[in-house]
Amino acid sequence: TQSTSRRQRQMCIRDRNTPDHDVLEIVATVILGLAVLAIAWSSLQSSLWGGEQATATTQSVLTSDQANDLFQQADGIKTLDQILFVDFLTNCTSPEIDASEDFACEQIVGNMSEPGQEAFAVWAEEDDQFLPFETDEYNDTIYGDAESDLEASEALFADARQANTNGDRYETAASSLAMVLFFAGISLVIGWVRLRWVLLAIAAVILVWTAVYLAGLPIA
């Protein structure tokens, strides 16, 4: 009986000294599960932001091409207006103009673009020695659509660059979460209990830091 009691006391002492491995495994499992979910979320967001980047980049290129076309069209309009204006100055500024020549001069002005005719009318009414097609009003009119498309293209490019940055940040978060998997996973196979707790603590700190980091990122 005394021998049995002695063995029971020894077993109780061993039980008190033996670490609770189940707690370690539960903590490690929870950390691993949360890390896997966070990695899945980060990967999803990185992929979505990559898609937004590709879409914005494509739209930026298309809008830029459209702006270039409009600039070329505006240049052609301005060149034609200038040619007609020079033709008017050459043939229609003499005080000795008969009716047929006067009609021809009206045709020259009529062949100008609508903004060109408006600029010419302002020029004809004023005595200032300025070129009618170098005014801000004229240039804003013929180049306005092109300038708007160019600004839109630059805005889309900025959106694409920001989407790329957001995707990179989510990839950074996924990389740090991979370290969580490493520390939490290796804690399950190491026999030294204190070291296991240290590894789990490192994994938990990285997990919390990454969670805070992810909370500050925009969602696609």
C-alpha positions in Angstrom: 0.0 0.0 0.0 2.8 2.4 0.8 4.5 1.6 -2.5 1.3 2.3 -4.4 0.8 5.6 -2.6 4.4 6.6 -3.3 3.9 5.8 -7.1 0.7 7.9 -7.1 2.5 10.8 -5.5 5.3 10.6 -8.0 2.8 10.5 -10.9 1.0 13.6 -9.5 4.3 15.4 -9.2 5.2 14.5 -12.8 1.7 15.6 -14.0 2.2 19.0 -12.3 5.7 19.4 -13.9 4.6 18.2 -17.3 3.6 21.0 -19.6 0.1 21.1 -21.0 1.0 20.3 -24.6 -2.7 20.4 -25.6 -2.8 24.1 -24.9 0.3 24.7 -27.1 -1.3 22.8 -29.9 -4.6 24.6 -29.7 -2.8 28.0 -29.7 -0.7 27.0 -32.6 -3.7 25.7 -34.5 -5.6 28.9 -33.9 -2.7 31.0 -35.1 -2.2 28.8 -38.2 -5.9 29.0 -39.0 -6.0 32.8 -38.7 -2.8 33.2 -40.8 -4.2 31.0 -43.5 -7.4 33.1 -43.7 -5.4 36.3 -43.8 -3.2 34.9 -46.5 -6.2 34.0 -48.6 -7.6 37.5 -48.1 -4.4 39.1 -49.0 -4.0 37.0 -52.1 -7.6 37.8 -53.2 -7.1 41.5 -52.7 -3.7 41.4 -54.5 -5.4 39.7 -57.4 -8.3 42.1 -57.5 -6.0 45.1 -57.4 -3.9 43.6 -60.2 -7.1 43.4 -62.3 -7.9 47.1 -61.5 -4.4 48.1 -62.5 -4.7 46.3 -65.8 -8.1 47.9 -66.5 -7.0 51.4 -65.6 -3.8 51.0 -67.6 -5.7 49.9 -70.7 -8.2 52.7 -70.4 -5.3 55.2 -69.9 -3.6 54.0 -73.1 -6.9 54.1 -75.1 -7.8 57.6 -73.7 -4.2 58.8 -74.5 -4.5 57.6 -78.1 -7.9 59.3 -78.4 -6.3 62.5 -77.0 -3.5 62.3 -79.6 -6.0 61.9 -82.4 -7.9 64.9 -81.2 -4.7 66.9 -80.9 -3.9 66.0 -84.5 -7.4 67.0 -85.6 -7.1 70.3 -83.8 -3.7 71.0 -85.3 -5.2 70.3 -88.8 -8.1 72.7 -88.1 -5.8 75.4 -86.8 -3.5 75.0 -89.8 -6.4 75.3 -92.2 -7.7 78.4 -90.4 -4.3 80.0 -90.6 -4.0 79.2 -94.3 -7.4 80.7 -95.0 -6.5 83.8 -92.9 -3.3 84.4 -94.8 -5.3 84.0 -98.0 -7.8 86.6 -96.7 -5.0 89.0 -95.8 -3.5 88.5 -99.3 -6.6 89.0 -101.4 -9.2 90.8 -99.3 -7.5 93.7 -97.5 -7.2 96.0 -100.4 -9.8 98.8 -100.5 -10.4 98.2 -104.2 -12.5 95.0 -104.1 -15.3 94.4 -106.5 -18.5 92.4 -105.7 -17.1 89.1 -107.0 -14.0 89.5 -105.0 -16.0 90.4 -101.9 -18.0 87.2 -102.4 -14.8 85.2 -102.7 -13.6 86.8 -99.4 -16.8 85.8 -97.7 -16.2 82.2 -99.0 -12.7 82.2 -97.5 -14.0 83.2 -94.1 -16.9 80.7 -94.5 -14.5 77.9 -95.1 -12.9 78.5 -91.7 -13.9 76.4 -88.8 -16.7 77.6 -86.5 -14.2 78.6 -83.7 -12.0 80.2 -86.5 -14.9 82.3 -87.8 -15.6 83.5 -84.2 -12.0 84.4 -83.7 -11.9 86.1 -87.1 -15.0 88.1 -86.2 -13.4 89.3 -83.0 -10.2 90.2 -84.9 -12.1 92.1 -87.6 -14.0 94.2 -85.0 -10.9 95.2 -82.9 -8.0 97.3 -83.9 -5.4 95.4 -81.9 -2.7 93.8 -83.9 -3.1 90.2 -82.7 -3.4 87.0 -84.5 -6.9 85.6 -84.3 -5.9 82.0 -83.9 -3.5 82.5 -81.0 -6.0 83.6 -78.4 -6.8 81.5 -75.4 -10.5 81.4 -76.4 -9.7 79.9 -79.8 -7.2 77.4 -78.5 -9.3 76.3 -75.6 -12.2 75.7 -78.0 -10.3 73.5 -80.5 -8.0 71.8 -78.1 -10.4 71.5 -75.2 -11.6 68.0 -75.9 -8.0 66.8 -76.4 -6.8 68.4 -73.2 -9.7 66.8 -71.3 -8.9 63.4 -72.6 -5.2 63.9 -71.8 -6.1 64.8 -68.2 -8.4 61.8 -68.0 -5.6 59.6 -69.3 -3.2 60.9 -66.7 -5.8 60.3 -63.9 -6.3 56.8 -65.1 -2.6 56.2 -65.1 -2.4 57.5 -61.5 -5.2 55.1 -60.6 -3.3 52.2 -62.2 -0.1 53.1 -60.3 -2.1 53.3 -57.0 -3.7 50.0 -57.7 -0.3 48.5 -58.3 0.9 49.9 -55.0 -2.1 48.5 -53.2 -1.5 45.1 -54.7 2.2 45.2 -53.7 1.2 46.0 -50.1 -1.1 43.0 -49.9 1.7 40.8 -51.3 3.9 42.2 -48.5 1.3 41.2 -45.9 1.1 37.7 -47.4 4.9 37.4 -47.1 4.8 38.3 -43.4 2.0 35.9 -42.9 4.2 33.2 -44.4 6.5 33.8 -41.4 3.6 33.3 -39.1 3.0 29.9 -40.7 6.7 29.0 -40.3 7.0 29.9 -36.6 3.7 28.4 -35.6 4.3 25.3 -37.6 7.7 24.6 -36.3 6.5 25.1 -32.7 4.5 21.9 -33.2 7.5 19.7 -33.8 10.0 21.1 -31.2 10.2 19.3 -27.9 11.4 22.1 -25.8 8.3 23.7 -24.3 9.8 27.2 -23.6 11.1 27.5 -27.1 7.7 26.4 -28.4 6.1 29.2 -26.5 8.6 31.7 -27.7 8.0 30.7 -31.3 4.2 31.0 -30.8 4.7 34.4 -29.3 6.7 35.5 -32.3 4.1 34.1 -34.6 1.3 35.9 -32.7 3.1 39.2 -32.7 3.7 39.0 -36.5 0.0 38.0 -37.0 -1.3 40.9 -34.9 1.0 43.4 -36.7 0.0 42.1 -40.1 -3.7 42.3 -39.1 -3.3 45.9 -38.2 -1.4 46.5 -41.4 -4.2 44.9 -43.4 -6.8 46.9 -41.7 -5.3 50.1 -43.0 -5.2 48.9 -46.7 -8.0 49.8 -49.1 -10.3 47.1 -50.3 -10.7 46.4 -54.0 
